[in-house]
Amino acid sequence: MPADTLQLADDLAAETRELERLLEPLDAAGWELPTPAPGWAIRDQISHLAYFDEAATLAAVDPDRFRAERDAAFGAAAAEPASGGIDAFTEGIAMRARALDVAAVHSWFRDARASMVRALLSLDPGSRVPWYGPDMSVASSLTARIMETWAHGQDVADALEATRATTPALRHVAHIGVRTLPNSFVTRGLEVPDTPVYVALTSPEGASWTWGDPGTDRVEGHALDFCLVVTQRRHVADT
């Protein structure tokens, strides 16, 4: 997978354009259409992206302040688990953004996205930036924003019953899905298996994308279906 930050920024821009293609025709009522995320309209998906783009910018330009604000938010969530913990943190972001009109939400997303890309590209590619888990490389931070844009863009597309064009984002999403398999076990308190998994996916264009050793346990299928499953946008039985 490419670790070139300029190429990653281009791939993020391509996926952003595809999301904008869905947003630009919407009137105010369209922004309020419900998405598959319970209680979230299209506006909430976009305010979520805008907030975390701003967070990524802060992590790049003032990592100490980012860590302090992150730790304070996590500490407050842990102190009141009955309130919903981290889920309540993200829900609170959406609730506060509902005070904005949809034009302001759209402008916020566009400005936050542009600022984030500038901030990350201004860093030495070897730098590491903090996030809500372990610190990440600049390339990993850009890749994570690609994945988030693709996943929340799918929610928007589902709300509109629209089909999106494939962009280079799809392979990045698949890559994250493969690489984060150990974390899926860790977050559930399970031992990470020693046996690797071979993943062989067919891209929308018919290319073969593979990870791992063909002699091990294997997952095979269409890349789009795989990405929908690993981002929790579809149940595996529906693919």
Phi, psi and omega in degrees: 000142181289140175249011179289118187292326178295319178294320177297320178296322177295319180293322175297318179298322180295317179290326176296319178298322180293322175294317179298327178300327178281327186279322191300324180282352189287138169270183183302320180294324180297324179294340181265004179296139180289145176251173180299338177288119185306126177082358183252129173269176177304320181302325181289324176298320183283321177295326176299313178298318181297316182300313185281339168295317177298320179298320179295324176296314179299318179300327181282319188264336181213072187300327180294317178295320178301312182299319180297315180291321177298312183294325178294318180294317180293322179296318178295321180293320180290330181288337180231069183299333180294341181281350179114358175060225185294326177300323178293329177299310180290326178294324178297324176299312180298318182296317181295323181289342179291350174284347180270148172283165189293330177296322179291321178297317181296315178296321178301312180299313182297316181292318181295320179297313181296317180296320181297314181298316178300316183295316182291321180288342178283346182275156169298131181304339178276357181291159173239144182236147179286159175209196184277001170228222177295157173301152183232157170289165176300318179298318180293324178296315178296319180295321178297321179290328174298312181299315181297318180297317179296314184292313180287332172296327176295322177299318178296315180299319179295321179298325182267359185054042183252156174252130182265149172287147178283135175239174177300348179303327188301319182291325177295319179297316178299318180299314178298319180301322178286312188291335183266012176307313179303322181296331178298324177285316183300316183292343178258008178071026181252154178288135179285125181297148176281334184285122178288167179240130175270129180243125179232113184241149176257121181288164177302335180271358179096001178285158178258123176250125183229151174222138173089190185263125182301345182275004184253184172308148189223149171237127181228152176157194179280138183300319181298314179299316179302315181294322177297324180287311186290339174266008177062034176264345175217150170282144183302328181292344180264009181243000000 
